[in-house]
Amino acid sequence: MLAELALPTELASRAGAFTLRAARDGDLDALIALIANDPVSAARGDVGSSEDRDDYARALGEIGADPRNTQLVAELGGEVIATMQLTVLPGLARQGASRLQVETVRVRDDLRSEGIGAALMRWASDVAAPALGARLIQLTSDAARTDAHRFYERLGYAPSHIGFKLSV
Amino acid sequence: MLAELALPTELASRAGAFTLRAARDGDLDALIALIANDPVSAARGDVGSSEDRDDYARALGEIGADPRNTQLVAELGGEVIATMQLTVLPGLARQGASRLQVETVRVRDDLRSEGIGAALMRWASDVAAPALGARLIQLTSDAARTDAHRFYERLGYAPSHIGFKLSV
């Protein structure tokens, strides 16, 4: 999907302009740290253990190799400060509408409330979804993330669904 | 993903044994009718209009051509009576766990409460997810579908997330 997305691009935040680009292999450790830098993820085992590094590397490789997936990173001052994954989902419902699914949205904790996440999400809906032909953006947020729920509602997202998960 | 799934297969229900297989182009009209045969979908515009047929056909083609997607149909007595879409999502969170996402689960209304949907979902968690290397199954269900919520909870799914959607 990267060809459609015209990356890298510059986005604005209260912490300054930052670069949005596709993740590279060299971002792996920064991505692992970003995901571990979150209590909900840490409670699920994302603690940045070196034993898990190969699993994260494999996943990053799979995302990068799939034309309907991309892991994006935000870079500020040479550091990876945020990430999100986008997936285009073809589907029959809603008159065959493709959906843009957002997963694993993370902003480094010392840079939250600076408008970085909002800039990422606005880019996803204003730029990425139209460029990718998606008529709907969807994501789920853990019920414990009440701040995130307010954030998504401020951006216009409707909390219209229940997200069910089953570990297998 | 079809190679891993060993389809077609036979599943049991109170309406009799039925066949689970990948959808074919010739299933398009039955699939459009199944999706329209649902008040929540109909309210979103899935009313089986002939004007929308090309859009559904394009979507079914995209699903079938993507190695991480498949549209499945249940066939009983030569008729398509149910469907669901499966998508394998590579991802970094949960130590790089791949997820199996389920979308557009529909059972024809005169055959509901016969265990067909449960058989599909049990096959997804017991057979498909392990075969595809997915450690988590996820789906969202419209908040209006309270019967569906009880159904997924009976199957062991946790309503742990809020599902947000934004039309673009």
Boltz contact constraints between the chains, C-beta under 6 A:
constraints:
  - contact:
      token1: [A, 35]
      token2: [B, 92]
      max_distance: 6.0
  - contact:
      token1: [A, 35]
      token2: [B, 93]
      max_distance: 6.0
  - contact:
      token1: [A, 44]
      token2: [B, 94]
      max_distance: 6.0
  - contact:
      token1: [A, 45]
      token2: [B, 95]
      max_distance: 6.0
  - contact:
      token1: [A, 52]
      token2: [B, 95]
      max_distance: 6.0
  - contact:
      token1: [A, 55]
      token2: [B, 95]
      max_distance: 6.0
  - contact:
      token1: [A, 55]
      token2: [B, 96]
      max_distance: 6.0
  - contact:
      token1: [A, 56]
      token2: [B, 92]
      max_distance: 6.0
  - contact:
      token1: [A, 56]
      token2: [B, 96]
      max_distance: 6.0
  - contact:
      token1: [A, 58]
      token2: [B, 96]
      max_distance: 6.0
  - contact:
      token1: [A, 59]
      token2: [B, 90]
      max_distance: 6.0
  - contact:
      token1: [A, 59]
      token2: [B, 92]
      max_distance: 6.0
  - contact:
      token1: [A, 59]
      token2: [B, 96]
      max_distance: 6.0
  - contact:
      token1: [A, 62]
      token2: [B, 90]
      max_distance: 6.0
  - contact:
      token1: [A, 63]
      token2: [B, 90]
      max_distance: 6.0
  - contact:
      token1: [A, 87]
      token2: [B, 89]
      max_distance: 6.0
  - contact:
      token1: [A, 89]
      token2: [B, 87]
      max_distance: 6.0
  - contact:
      token1: [A, 90]
      token2: [B, 59]
      max_distance: 6.0
  - contact:
      token1: [A, 90]
      token2: [B, 62]
      max_distance: 6.0
  - contact:
      token1: [A, 90]
      token2: [B, 63]
      max_distance: 6.0
  - contact:
      token1: [A, 91]
      token2: [B, 103]
      max_distance: 6.0
  - contact:
      token1: [A, 92]
      token2: [B, 35]
      max_distance: 6.0
  - contact:
      token1: [A, 92]
      token2: [B, 56]
      max_distance: 6.0
  - contact:
      token1: [A, 92]
      token2: [B, 59]
      max_distance: 6.0
  - contact:
      token1: [A, 92]
      token2: [B, 104]
      max_distance: 6.0
  - contact:
      token1: [A, 93]
      token2: [B, 35]
      max_distance: 6.0
  - contact:
      token1: [A, 93]
      token2: [B, 104]
      max_distance: 6.0
  - contact:
      token1: [A, 94]
      token2: [B, 44]
      max_distance: 6.0
  - contact:
      token1: [A, 95]
      token2: [B, 45]
      max_distance: 6.0
  - contact:
      token1: [A, 95]
      token2: [B, 52]
      max_distance: 6.0
  - contact:
      token1: [A, 95]
      token2: [B, 55]
      max_distance: 6.0
  - contact:
      token1: [A, 96]
      token2: [B, 55]
      max_distance: 6.0
  - contact:
      token1: [A, 96]
      token2: [B, 56]
      max_distance: 6.0
  - contact:
      token1: [A, 96]
      token2: [B, 58]
      max_distance: 6.0
  - contact:
      token1: [A, 96]
      token2: [B, 59]
      max_distance: 6.0
  - contact:
      token1: [A, 103]
      token2: [B, 91]
      max_distance: 6.0
  - contact:
      token1: [A, 104]
      token2: [B, 92]
      max_distance: 6.0
  - contact:
      token1: [A, 104]
      token2: [B, 93]
      max_distance: 6.0
  - contact:
      token1: [A, 125]
      token2: [B, 166]
      max_distance: 6.0
  - contact:
      token1: [A, 125]
      token2: [B, 168]
      max_distance: 6.0
  - contact:
      token1: [A, 129]
      token2: [B, 168]
      max_distance: 6.0
  - contact:
      token1: [A, 136]
      token2: [B, 165]
      max_distance: 6.0
  - contact:
      token1: [A, 136]
      token2: [B, 167]
      max_distance: 6.0
  - contact:
      token1: [A, 137]
      token2: [B, 166]
      max_distance: 6.0
  - contact:
      token1: [A, 137]
      token2: [B, 168]
      max_distance: 6.0
  - contact:
      token1: [A, 138]
      token2: [B, 165]
      max_distance: 6.0
  - contact:
      token1: [A, 139]
      token2: [B, 164]
      max_distance: 6.0
  - contact:
      token1: [A, 140]
      token2: [B, 161]
      max_distance: 6.0
  - contact:
      token1: [A, 140]
      token2: [B, 163]
      max_distance: 6.0
  - contact:
      token1: [A, 141]
      token2: [B, 162]
      max_distance: 6.0
  - contact:
      token1: [A, 142]
      token2: [B, 161]
      max_distance: 6.0
  - contact:
      token1: [A, 143]
      token2: [B, 160]
      max_distance: 6.0
  - contact:
      token1: [A, 149]
      token2: [B, 162]
      max_distance: 6.0
  - contact:
      token1: [A, 152]
      token2: [B, 164]
      max_distance: 6.0
  - contact:
      token1: [A, 156]
      token2: [B, 166]
      max_distance: 6.0
  - contact:
      token1: [A, 157]
      token2: [B, 164]
      max_distance: 6.0
  - contact:
      token1: [A, 157]
      token2: [B, 166]
      max_distance: 6.0
  - contact:
      token1: [A, 158]
      token2: [B, 165]
      max_distance: 6.0
  - contact:
      token1: [A, 159]
      token2: [B, 162]
      max_distance: 6.0
  - contact:
      token1: [A, 159]
      token2: [B, 164]
      max_distance: 6.0
  - contact:
      token1: [A, 160]
      token2: [B, 143]
      max_distance: 6.0
  - contact:
      token1: [A, 160]
      token2: [B, 165]
      max_distance: 6.0
  - contact:
      token1: [A, 161]
      token2: [B, 140]
      max_distance: 6.0
  - contact:
      token1: [A, 161]
      token2: [B, 142]
      max_distance: 6.0
  - contact:
      token1: [A, 161]
      token2: [B, 163]
      max_distance: 6.0
  - contact:
      token1: [A, 162]
      token2: [B, 141]
      max_distance: 6.0
  - contact:
      token1: [A, 162]
      token2: [B, 149]
      max_distance: 6.0
  - contact:
      token1: [A, 162]
      token2: [B, 159]
      max_distance: 6.0
  - contact:
      token1: [A, 163]
      token2: [B, 140]
      max_distance: 6.0
  - contact:
      token1: [A, 163]
      token2: [B, 161]
      max_distance: 6.0
  - contact:
      token1: [A, 163]
      token2: [B, 163]
      max_distance: 6.0
  - contact:
      token1: [A, 164]
      token2: [B, 139]
      max_distance: 6.0
  - contact:
      token1: [A, 164]
      token2: [B, 152]
      max_distance: 6.0
  - contact:
      token1: [A, 164]
      token2: [B, 157]
      max_distance: 6.0
  - contact:
      token1: [A, 164]
      token2: [B, 159]
      max_distance: 6.0
  - contact:
      token1: [A, 165]
      token2: [B, 138]
      max_distance: 6.0
  - contact:
      token1: [A, 165]
      token2: [B, 158]
      max_distance: 6.0
  - contact:
      token1: [A, 165]
      token2: [B, 160]
      max_distance: 6.0
  - contact:
      token1: [A, 166]
      token2: [B, 125]
      max_distance: 6.0
  - contact:
      token1: [A, 166]
      token2: [B, 137]
      max_distance: 6.0
  - contact:
      token1: [A, 166]
      token2: [B, 156]
      max_distance: 6.0
  - contact:
      token1: [A, 166]
      token2: [B, 157]
      max_distance: 6.0
  - contact:
      token1: [A, 167]
      token2: [B, 136]
      max_distance: 6.0
  - contact:
      token1: [A, 168]
      token2: [B, 125]
      max_distance: 6.0
  - contact:
      token1: [A, 168]
      token2: [B, 129]
      max_distance: 6.0
  - contact:
      token1: [A, 168]
      token2: [B, 137]
      max_distance: 6.0
